[in-house]
Amino acid sequence: MIILEGTSDLPVGVGLRAMLHVPGKEVREATAVKDRLHQHSLAPILNEGFLVVGVGKADLEDGTLIEICGEAT
């Protein structure tokens, strides 16, 4: 699960295309699913969470960029 500051209009619960740009390696494609974070109901939503399927912590190095592009094909 990755947590991002800010919000987007990406749909919740839908498979989204994610491109992983790891420094010094080929760009890898994965699927990300936006999930609702548990927040106080009166607080504004300031962050979003995405589950990136098939990617472990060991796959991510310092400087990795994860680009969430839209619905997966």
PDB file of N, CA, C and O in Angstrom:
ATOM      1  N   MET A   1       0.857  -1.173   0.000  1.00  0.00           N
ATOM      2  CA  MET A   1       0.000   0.000   0.000  1.00  0.00           C
ATOM      3  C   MET A   1       0.896   1.227   0.000  1.00  0.00           C
ATOM      4  O   MET A   1       1.841   1.325   0.782  1.00  0.00           O
ATOM      5  N   ILE A   2       0.586   2.152  -0.883  1.00  0.00           N
ATOM      6  CA  ILE A   2       1.281   3.432  -0.877  1.00  0.00           C
ATOM      7  C   ILE A   2       0.257   4.520  -0.554  1.00  0.00           C
ATOM      8  O   ILE A   2      -0.903   4.437  -0.958  1.00  0.00           O
ATOM      9  N   ILE A   3       0.695   5.517   0.162  1.00  0.00           N
ATOM     10  CA  ILE A   3      -0.160   6.636   0.550  1.00  0.00           C
ATOM     11  C   ILE A   3       0.387   7.882  -0.136  1.00  0.00           C
ATOM     12  O   ILE A   3       1.582   8.166  -0.067  1.00  0.00           O
ATOM     13  N   LEU A   4      -0.491   8.615  -0.790  1.00  0.00           N
ATOM     14  CA  LEU A   4      -0.096   9.825  -1.501  1.00  0.00           C
ATOM     15  C   LEU A   4      -0.796  11.036  -0.909  1.00  0.00           C
ATOM     16  O   LEU A   4      -1.963  10.970  -0.523  1.00  0.00           O
ATOM     17  N   GLU A   5      -0.069  12.138  -0.843  1.00  0.00           N
ATOM     18  CA  GLU A   5      -0.687  13.385  -0.419  1.00  0.00           C
ATOM     19  C   GLU A   5      -1.572  13.901  -1.544  1.00  0.00           C
ATOM     20  O   GLU A   5      -1.240  13.765  -2.722  1.00  0.00           O
ATOM     21  N   GLY A   6      -2.686  14.484  -1.175  1.00  0.00           N
ATOM     22  CA  GLY A   6      -3.587  15.052  -2.165  1.00  0.00           C
ATOM     23  C   GLY A   6      -4.652  14.061  -2.603  1.00  0.00           C
ATOM     24  O   GLY A   6      -4.700  12.926  -2.128  1.00  0.00           O
ATOM     25  N   THR A   7      -5.493  14.503  -3.505  1.00  0.00           N
ATOM     26  CA  THR A   7      -6.587  13.669  -3.989  1.00  0.00           C
ATOM     27  C   THR A   7      -6.630  13.715  -5.515  1.00  0.00           C
ATOM     28  O   THR A   7      -6.040  14.592  -6.146  1.00  0.00           O
ATOM     29  N   SER A   8      -7.338  12.754  -6.083  1.00  0.00           N
ATOM     30  CA  SER A   8      -7.499  12.689  -7.536  1.00  0.00           C
ATOM     31  C   SER A   8      -8.930  12.271  -7.841  1.00  0.00           C
ATOM     32  O   SER A   8      -9.712  11.973  -6.938  1.00  0.00           O
ATOM     33  N   ASP A   9      -9.254  12.253  -9.114  1.00  0.00           N
ATOM     34  CA  ASP A   9     -10.577  11.799  -9.527  1.00  0.00           C
ATOM     35  C   ASP A   9     -10.540  10.352 -10.010  1.00  0.00           C
ATOM     36  O   ASP A   9     -11.494   9.894 -10.639  1.00  0.00           O
ATOM     37  N   LEU A  10      -9.459   9.624  -9.728  1.00  0.00           N
ATOM     38  CA  LEU A  10      -9.365   8.214 -10.107  1.00  0.00           C
ATOM     39  C   LEU A  10     -10.412   7.408  -9.341  1.00  0.00           C
ATOM     40  O   LEU A  10     -10.679   7.694  -8.174  1.00  0.00           O
ATOM     41  N   PRO A  11     -11.004   6.406  -9.985  1.00  0.00           N
ATOM     42  CA  PRO A  11     -12.065   5.631  -9.332  1.00  0.00           C
ATOM     43  C   PRO A  11     -11.543   4.714  -8.226  1.00  0.00           C
ATOM     44  O   PRO A  11     -10.412   4.234  -8.287  1.00  0.00           O
ATOM     45  N   VAL A  12     -12.368   4.481  -7.230  1.00  0.00           N
ATOM     46  CA  VAL A  12     -12.049   3.587  -6.115  1.00  0.00           C
ATOM     47  C   VAL A  12     -12.415   2.157  -6.503  1.00  0.00           C
ATOM     48  O   VAL A  12     -13.469   1.917  -7.093  1.00  0.00           O
ATOM     49  N   GLY A  13     -11.538   1.207  -6.169  1.00  0.00           N
ATOM     50  CA  GLY A  13     -11.850  -0.205  -6.357  1.00  0.00           C
ATOM     51  C   GLY A  13     -11.720  -0.719  -7.781  1.00  0.00           C
ATOM     52  O   GLY A  13     -12.169  -1.825  -8.082  1.00  0.00           O
ATOM     53  N   VAL A  14     -11.118   0.062  -8.655  1.00  0.00           N
ATOM     54  CA  VAL A  14     -10.952  -0.320 -10.058  1.00  0.00           C
ATOM     55  C   VAL A  14      -9.468  -0.544 -10.325  1.00  0.00           C
ATOM     56  O   VAL A  14      -8.629   0.200  -9.818  1.00  0.00           O
ATOM     57  N   GLY A  15      -9.139  -1.564 -11.120  1.00  0.00           N
ATOM     58  CA  GLY A  15      -7.748  -1.796 -11.482  1.00  0.00           C
ATOM     59  C   GLY A  15      -7.220  -0.660 -12.340  1.00  0.00           C
ATOM     60  O   GLY A  15      -7.786  -0.353 -13.390  1.00  0.00           O
ATOM     61  N   LEU A  16      -6.142  -0.040 -11.899  1.00  0.00           N
ATOM     62  CA  LEU A  16      -5.537   1.090 -12.601  1.00  0.00           C
ATOM     63  C   LEU A  16      -4.137   0.705 -13.072  1.00  0.00           C
ATOM     64  O   LEU A  16      -3.437  -0.045 -12.392  1.00  0.00           O
ATOM     65  N   ARG A  17      -3.734   1.210 -14.216  1.00  0.00           N
ATOM     66  CA  ARG A  17      -2.408   0.934 -14.760  1.00  0.00           C
ATOM     67  C   ARG A  17      -1.380   1.767 -13.991  1.00  0.00           C
ATOM     68  O   ARG A  17      -1.513   2.986 -13.884  1.00  0.00           O
ATOM     69  N   ALA A  18      -0.362   1.102 -13.463  1.00  0.00           N
ATOM     70  CA  ALA A  18       0.702   1.774 -12.731  1.00  0.00           C
ATOM     71  C   ALA A  18       2.031   1.448 -13.394  1.00  0.00           C
ATOM     72  O   ALA A  18       2.327   0.284 -13.667  1.00  0.00           O
ATOM     73  N   MET A  19       2.827   2.471 -13.651  1.00  0.00           N
ATOM     74  CA  MET A  19       4.148   2.300 -14.245  1.00  0.00           C
ATOM     75  C   MET A  19       5.183   2.591 -13.159  1.00  0.00           C
ATOM     76  O   MET A  19       5.182   3.668 -12.562  1.00  0.00           O
ATOM     77  N   LEU A  20       6.063   1.627 -12.908  1.00  0.00           N
ATOM     78  CA  LEU A  20       7.098   1.781 -11.896  1.00  0.00           C
ATOM     79  C   LEU A  20       8.408   2.124 -12.579  1.00  0.00           C
ATOM     80  O   LEU A  20       8.941   1.338 -13.363  1.00  0.00           O
ATOM     81  N   HIS A  21       8.913   3.291 -12.276  1.00  0.00           N
ATOM     82  CA  HIS A  21      10.178   3.763 -12.835  1.00  0.00           C
ATOM     83  C   HIS A  21      11.230   3.640 -11.732  1.00  0.00           C
ATOM     84  O   HIS A  21      11.375   4.538 -10.903  1.00  0.00           O
ATOM     85  N   VAL A  22      11.961   2.526 -11.727  1.00  0.00           N
ATOM     86  CA  VAL A  22      13.005   2.285 -10.737  1.00  0.00           C
ATOM     87  C   VAL A  22      14.323   2.725 -11.355  1.00  0.00           C
ATOM     88  O   VAL A  22      14.653   2.288 -12.457  1.00  0.00           O
ATOM     89  N   PRO A  23      15.085   3.580 -10.678  1.00  0.00           N
ATOM     90  CA  PRO A  23      16.345   4.063 -11.246  1.00  0.00           C
ATOM     91  C   PRO A  23      17.255   2.913 -11.691  1.00  0.00           C
ATOM     92  O   PRO A  23      17.506   1.975 -10.933  1.00  0.00           O
ATOM     93  N   GLY A  24      17.745   3.003 -12.933  1.00  0.00           N
ATOM     94  CA  GLY A  24      18.678   2.017 -13.455  1.00  0.00           C
ATOM     95  C   GLY A  24      18.045   0.717 -13.926  1.00  0.00           C
ATOM     96  O   GLY A  24      18.766  -0.212 -14.288  1.00  0.00           O
ATOM     97  N   LYS A  25      16.720   0.623 -13.931  1.00  0.00           N
ATOM     98  CA  LYS A  25      16.039  -0.598 -14.362  1.00  0.00           C
ATOM     99  C   LYS A  25      14.983  -0.258 -15.405  1.00  0.00           C
ATOM    100  O   LYS A  25      14.611   0.903 -15.576  1.00  0.00           O
ATOM    101  N   GLU A  26      14.500  -1.299 -16.107  1.00  0.00           N
ATOM    102  CA  GLU A  26      13.429  -1.095 -17.076  1.00  0.00           C
ATOM    103  C   GLU A  26      12.155  -0.666 -16.364  1.00  0.00           C
ATOM    104  O   GLU A  26      11.931  -1.006 -15.202  1.00  0.00           O
ATOM    105  N   VAL A  27      11.327   0.084 -17.077  1.00  0.00           N
ATOM    106  CA  VAL A  27      10.022   0.477 -16.542  1.00  0.00           C
ATOM    107  C   VAL A  27       9.173  -0.786 -16.439  1.00  0.00           C
ATOM    108  O   VAL A  27       9.110  -1.585 -17.373  1.00  0.00           O
ATOM    109  N   ARG A  28       8.529  -0.953 -15.302  1.00  0.00           N
ATOM    110  CA  ARG A  28       7.711  -2.143 -15.036  1.00  0.00           C
ATOM    111  C   ARG A  28       6.259  -1.724 -14.893  1.00  0.00           C
ATOM    112  O   ARG A  28       5.957  -0.708 -14.267  1.00  0.00           O
ATOM    113  N   GLU A  29       5.361  -2.508 -15.475  1.00  0.00           N
ATOM    114  CA  GLU A  29       3.934  -2.213 -15.367  1.00  0.00           C
ATOM    115  C   GLU A  29       3.309  -3.080 -14.283  1.00  0.00           C
ATOM    116  O   GLU A  29       3.644  -4.257 -14.148  1.00  0.00           O
ATOM    117  N   ALA A  30       2.410  -2.499 -13.522  1.00  0.00           N
ATOM    118  CA  ALA A  30       1.695  -3.216 -12.464  1.00  0.00           C
ATOM    119  C   ALA A  30       0.259  -2.694 -12.425  1.00  0.00           C
ATOM    120  O   ALA A  30      -0.111  -1.796 -13.182  1.00  0.00           O
ATOM    121  N   THR A  31      -0.522  -3.261 -11.549  1.00  0.00           N
ATOM    122  CA  THR A  31      -1.892  -2.806 -11.352  1.00  0.00           C
ATOM    123  C   THR A  31      -2.011  -2.191  -9.962  1.00  0.00           C
ATOM    124  O   THR A  31      -1.549  -2.767  -8.977  1.00  0.00           O
ATOM    125  N   ALA A  32      -2.629  -1.028  -9.892  1.00  0.00           N
ATOM    126  CA  ALA A  32      -2.880  -0.351  -8.622  1.00  0.00           C
ATOM    127  C   ALA A  32      -4.387  -0.239  -8.425  1.00  0.00           C
ATOM    128  O   ALA A  32      -5.132  -0.029  -9.383  1.00  0.00           O
ATOM    129  N   VAL A  33      -4.825  -0.378  -7.195  1.00  0.00           N
ATOM    130  CA  VAL A  33      -6.245  -0.248  -6.861  1.00  0.00           C
ATOM    131  C   VAL A  33      -6.369   0.821  -5.776  1.00  0.00           C
ATOM    132  O   VAL A  33      -5.798   0.694  -4.693  1.00  0.00           O
ATOM    133  N   LYS A  34      -7.120   1.865  -6.083  1.00  0.00           N
ATOM    134  CA  LYS A  34      -7.341   2.938  -5.103  1.00  0.00           C
ATOM    135  C   LYS A  34      -8.282   2.432  -4.026  1.00  0.00           C
ATOM    136  O   LYS A  34      -9.302   1.808  -4.319  1.00  0.00           O
ATOM    137  N   ASP A  35      -7.932   2.707  -2.775  1.00  0.00           N
ATOM    138  CA  ASP A  35      -8.727   2.250  -1.643  1.00  0.00           C
ATOM    139  C   ASP A  35      -9.092   3.457  -0.786  1.00  0.00           C
ATOM    140  O   ASP A  35      -8.382   4.462  -0.765  1.00  0.00           O
ATOM    141  N   ARG A  36     -10.182   3.339  -0.103  1.00  0.00           N
ATOM    142  CA  ARG A  36     -10.589   4.413   0.814  1.00  0.00           C
ATOM    143  C   ARG A  36      -9.809   4.271   2.120  1.00  0.00           C
ATOM    144  O   ARG A  36      -9.766   3.195   2.717  1.00  0.00           O
ATOM    145  N   LEU A  37      -9.200   5.359   2.548  1.00  0.00           N
ATOM    146  CA  LEU A  37      -8.491   5.351   3.816  1.00  0.00           C
ATOM    147  C   LEU A  37      -9.484   5.642   4.931  1.00  0.00           C
ATOM    148  O   LEU A  37     -10.433   6.403   4.741  1.00  0.00           O
ATOM    149  N   HIS A  38      -9.270   5.047   6.071  1.00  0.00           N
ATOM    150  CA  HIS A  38     -10.150   5.278   7.224  1.00  0.00           C
ATOM    151  C   HIS A  38      -9.762   6.597   7.870  1.00  0.00           C
ATOM    152  O   HIS A  38      -8.692   6.721   8.466  1.00  0.00           O
ATOM    153  N   GLN A  39     -10.634   7.566   7.745  1.00  0.00           N
ATOM    154  CA  GLN A  39     -10.396   8.883   8.323  1.00  0.00           C
ATOM    155  C   GLN A  39     -11.639   9.303   9.096  1.00  0.00           C
ATOM    156  O   GLN A  39     -12.722   8.748   8.908  1.00  0.00           O
ATOM    157  N   HIS A  40     -11.465  10.278   9.956  1.00  0.00           N
ATOM    158  CA  HIS A  40     -12.618  10.802  10.688  1.00  0.00           C
ATOM    159  C   HIS A  40     -13.607  11.380   9.678  1.00  0.00           C
ATOM    160  O   HIS A  40     -13.210  12.073   8.741  1.00  0.00           O
ATOM    161  N   SER A  41     -14.878  11.097   9.868  1.00  0.00           N
ATOM    162  CA  SER A  41     -15.897  11.494   8.892  1.00  0.00           C
ATOM    163  C   SER A  41     -16.001  13.004   8.718  1.00  0.00           C
ATOM    164  O   SER A  41     -16.427  13.461   7.657  1.00  0.00           O
ATOM    165  N   LEU A  42     -15.633  13.780   9.709  1.00  0.00           N
ATOM    166  CA  LEU A  42     -15.744  15.232   9.602  1.00  0.00           C
ATOM    167  C   LEU A  42     -14.494  15.876   9.013  1.00  0.00           C
ATOM    168  O   LEU A  42     -14.524  17.043   8.622  1.00  0.00           O
ATOM    169  N   ALA A  43     -13.400  15.128   8.947  1.00  0.00           N
ATOM    170  CA  ALA A  43     -12.151  15.677   8.437  1.00  0.00           C
ATOM    171  C   ALA A  43     -12.127  15.621   6.909  1.00  0.00           C
ATOM    172  O   ALA A  43     -12.618  14.659   6.318  1.00  0.00           O
ATOM    173  N   PRO A  44     -11.566  16.634   6.273  1.00  0.00           N
ATOM    174  CA  PRO A  44     -11.455  16.583   4.809  1.00  0.00           C
ATOM    175  C   PRO A  44     -10.457  15.502   4.388  1.00  0.00           C
ATOM    176  O   PRO A  44      -9.515  15.200   5.121  1.00  0.00           O
ATOM    177  N   ILE A  45     -10.668  14.928   3.214  1.00  0.00           N
ATOM    178  CA  ILE A  45      -9.762  13.894   2.715  1.00  0.00           C
ATOM    179  C   ILE A  45      -8.534  14.580   2.130  1.00  0.00           C
ATOM    180  O   ILE A  45      -8.635  15.352   1.176  1.00  0.00           O
ATOM    181  N   LEU A  46      -7.366  14.288   2.717  1.00  0.00           N
ATOM    182  CA  LEU A  46      -6.131  14.929   2.286  1.00  0.00           C
ATOM    183  C   LEU A  46      -5.162  13.944   1.631  1.00  0.00           C
ATOM    184  O   LEU A  46      -4.200  14.362   0.987  1.00  0.00           O
ATOM    185  N   ASN A  47      -5.405  12.644   1.790  1.00  0.00           N
ATOM    186  CA  ASN A  47      -4.504  11.616   1.278  1.00  0.00           C
ATOM    187  C   ASN A  47      -5.306  10.530   0.580  1.00  0.00           C
ATOM    188  O   ASN A  47      -6.497  10.356   0.840  1.00  0.00           O
ATOM    189  N   GLU A  48      -4.637   9.797  -0.315  1.00  0.00           N
ATOM    190  CA  GLU A  48      -5.235   8.650  -0.976  1.00  0.00           C
ATOM    191  C   GLU A  48      -4.312   7.450  -0.802  1.00  0.00           C
ATOM    192  O   GLU A  48      -3.097   7.597  -0.670  1.00  0.00           O
ATOM    193  N   GLY A  49      -4.908   6.263  -0.804  1.00  0.00           N
ATOM    194  CA  GLY A  49      -4.133   5.040  -0.695  1.00  0.00           C
ATOM    195  C   GLY A  49      -4.338   4.164  -1.920  1.00  0.00           C
ATOM    196  O   GLY A  49      -5.449   4.052  -2.439  1.00  0.00           O
ATOM    197  N   PHE A  50      -3.260   3.546  -2.374  1.00  0.00           N
ATOM    198  CA  PHE A  50      -3.304   2.648  -3.523  1.00  0.00           C
ATOM    199  C   PHE A  50      -2.593   1.351  -3.156  1.00  0.00           C
ATOM    200  O   PHE A  50      -1.483   1.371  -2.624  1.00  0.00           O
ATOM    201  N   LEU A  51      -3.239   0.227  -3.443  1.00  0.00           N
ATOM    202  CA  LEU A  51      -2.610  -1.078  -3.303  1.00  0.00           C
ATOM    203  C   LEU A  51      -2.000  -1.395  -4.661  1.00  0.00           C
ATOM    204  O   LEU A  51      -2.715  -1.485  -5.660  1.00  0.00           O
ATOM    205  N   VAL A  52      -0.672  -1.566  -4.703  1.00  0.00           N
ATOM    206  CA  VAL A  52       0.014  -1.891  -5.948  1.00  0.00           C
ATOM    207  C   VAL A  52       0.238  -3.398  -5.943  1.00  0.00           C
ATOM    208  O   VAL A  52       1.069  -3.911  -5.194  1.00  0.00           O
ATOM    209  N   VAL A  53      -0.508  -4.096  -6.782  1.00  0.00           N
ATOM    210  CA  VAL A  53      -0.544  -5.555  -6.801  1.00  0.00           C
ATOM    211  C   VAL A  53       0.742  -6.115  -7.404  1.00  0.00           C
ATOM    212  O   VAL A  53       1.187  -5.679  -8.465  1.00  0.00           O
ATOM    213  N   GLY A  54       1.334  -7.094  -6.706  1.00  0.00           N
ATOM    214  CA  GLY A  54       2.510  -7.780  -7.217  1.00  0.00           C
ATOM    215  C   GLY A  54       3.818  -7.044  -7.029  1.00  0.00           C
ATOM    216  O   GLY A  54       4.836  -7.438  -7.597  1.00  0.00           O
ATOM    217  N   VAL A  55       3.809  -5.990  -6.247  1.00  0.00           N
ATOM    218  CA  VAL A  55       5.026  -5.222  -5.998  1.00  0.00           C
ATOM    219  C   VAL A  55       5.294  -5.239  -4.503  1.00  0.00           C
ATOM    220  O   VAL A  55       4.444  -4.845  -3.704  1.00  0.00           O
ATOM    221  N   GLY A  56       6.476  -5.697  -4.132  1.00  0.00           N
ATOM    222  CA  GLY A  56       6.862  -5.735  -2.726  1.00  0.00           C
ATOM    223  C   GLY A  56       7.780  -4.581  -2.379  1.00  0.00           C
ATOM    224  O   GLY A  56       8.293  -3.889  -3.259  1.00  0.00           O
ATOM    225  N   LYS A  57       7.975  -4.388  -1.118  1.00  0.00           N
ATOM    226  CA  LYS A  57       8.840  -3.314  -0.634  1.00  0.00           C
ATOM    227  C   LYS A  57      10.251  -3.443  -1.208  1.00  0.00           C
ATOM    228  O   LYS A  57      10.900  -2.438  -1.500  1.00  0.00           O
ATOM    229  N   ALA A  58      10.724  -4.682  -1.368  1.00  0.00           N
ATOM    230  CA  ALA A  58      12.068  -4.926  -1.894  1.00  0.00           C
ATOM    231  C   ALA A  58      12.198  -4.500  -3.360  1.00  0.00           C
ATOM    232  O   ALA A  58      13.308  -4.269  -3.838  1.00  0.00           O
ATOM    233  N   ASP A  59      11.069  -4.393  -4.081  1.00  0.00           N
ATOM    234  CA  ASP A  59      11.088  -3.977  -5.488  1.00  0.00           C
ATOM    235  C   ASP A  59      11.279  -2.475  -5.644  1.00  0.00           C
ATOM    236  O   ASP A  59      11.596  -1.999  -6.734  1.00  0.00           O
ATOM    237  N   LEU A  60      11.090  -1.740  -4.581  1.00  0.00           N
ATOM    238  CA  LEU A  60      11.152  -0.280  -4.631  1.00  0.00           C
ATOM    239  C   LEU A  60      12.455   0.206  -4.015  1.00  0.00           C
ATOM    240  O   LEU A  60      12.799  -0.162  -2.892  1.00  0.00           O
ATOM    241  N   GLU A  61      13.167   1.025  -4.749  1.00  0.00           N
ATOM    242  CA  GLU A  61      14.423   1.595  -4.279  1.00  0.00           C
ATOM    243  C   GLU A  61      14.244   3.099  -4.111  1.00  0.00           C
ATOM    244  O   GLU A  61      13.264   3.670  -4.589  1.00  0.00           O
ATOM    245  N   ASP A  62      15.186   3.733  -3.436  1.00  0.00           N
ATOM    246  CA  ASP A  62      15.143   5.191  -3.328  1.00  0.00           C
ATOM    247  C   ASP A  62      15.089   5.792  -4.718  1.00  0.00           C
ATOM    248  O   ASP A  62      15.830   5.373  -5.607  1.00  0.00           O
ATOM    249  N   GLY A  63      14.235   6.753  -4.910  1.00  0.00           N
ATOM    250  CA  GLY A  63      14.110   7.422  -6.190  1.00  0.00           C
ATOM    251  C   GLY A  63      13.096   6.795  -7.127  1.00  0.00           C
ATOM    252  O   GLY A  63      12.924   7.268  -8.250  1.00  0.00           O
ATOM    253  N   THR A  64      12.411   5.727  -6.686  1.00  0.00           N
ATOM    254  CA  THR A  64      11.403   5.091  -7.533  1.00  0.00           C
ATOM    255  C   THR A  64      10.213   6.025  -7.723  1.00  0.00           C
ATOM    256  O   THR A  64       9.733   6.635  -6.768  1.00  0.00           O
ATOM    257  N   LEU A  65       9.745   6.130  -8.952  1.00  0.00           N
ATOM    258  CA  LEU A  65       8.565   6.922  -9.287  1.00  0.00           C
ATOM    259  C   LEU A  65       7.465   5.958  -9.692  1.00  0.00           C
ATOM    260  O   LEU A  65       7.675   5.098 -10.548  1.00  0.00           O
ATOM    261  N   ILE A  66       6.288   6.095  -9.080  1.00  0.00           N
ATOM    262  CA  ILE A  66       5.135   5.282  -9.446  1.00  0.00           C
ATOM    263  C   ILE A  66       4.125   6.195 -10.113  1.00  0.00           C
ATOM    264  O   ILE A  66       3.603   7.121  -9.491  1.00  0.00           O
ATOM    265  N   GLU A  67       3.854   5.930 -11.378  1.00  0.00           N
ATOM    266  CA  GLU A  67       2.951   6.742 -12.174  1.00  0.00           C
ATOM    267  C   GLU A  67       1.646   5.962 -12.360  1.00  0.00           C
ATOM    268  O   GLU A  67       1.650   4.884 -12.956  1.00  0.00           O
ATOM    269  N   ILE A  68       0.552   6.490 -11.863  1.00  0.00           N
ATOM    270  CA  ILE A  68      -0.741   5.832 -11.991  1.00  0.00           C
ATOM    271  C   ILE A  68      -1.458   6.512 -13.155  1.00  0.00           C
ATOM    272  O   ILE A  68      -1.790   7.696 -13.106  1.00  0.00           O
ATOM    273  N   CYS A  69      -1.686   5.713 -14.213  1.00  0.00           N
ATOM    274  CA  CYS A  69      -2.082   6.261 -15.512  1.00  0.00           C
ATOM    275  C   CYS A  69      -3.569   6.219 -15.806  1.00  0.00           C
ATOM    276  O   CYS A  69      -4.029   6.979 -16.658  1.00  0.00           O
ATOM    277  N   GLY A  70      -4.323   5.393 -15.165  1.00  0.00           N
ATOM    278  CA  GLY A  70      -5.733   5.245 -15.487  1.00  0.00           C
ATOM    279  C   GLY A  70      -6.106   3.777 -15.500  1.00  0.00           C
ATOM    280  O   GLY A  70      -5.333   2.936 -15.042  1.00  0.00           O
ATOM    281  N   GLU A  71      -7.266   3.465 -16.013  1.00  0.00           N
ATOM    282  CA  GLU A  71      -7.769   2.082 -15.950  1.00  0.00           C
ATOM    283  C   GLU A  71      -6.864   1.125 -16.694  1.00  0.00           C
ATOM    284  O   GLU A  71      -6.386   1.418 -17.790  1.00  0.00           O
ATOM    285  N   ALA A  72      -6.632  -0.044 -16.069  1.00  0.00           N
ATOM    286  CA  ALA A  72      -5.809  -1.098 -16.667  1.00  0.00           C
ATOM    287  C   ALA A  72      -6.550  -1.719 -17.835  1.00  0.00           C
ATOM    288  O   ALA A  72      -7.781  -1.743 -17.859  1.00  0.00           O
ATOM    289  N   THR A  73      -5.806  -2.215 -18.793  1.00  0.00           N
ATOM    290  CA  THR A  73      -6.428  -2.854 -19.957  1.00  0.00           C
ATOM    291  C   THR A  73      -6.422  -4.344 -19.828  1.00  0.00           C
ATOM    292  O   THR A  73      -6.907  -5.042 -20.719  1.00  0.00           O
TER     293      THR A  73
END
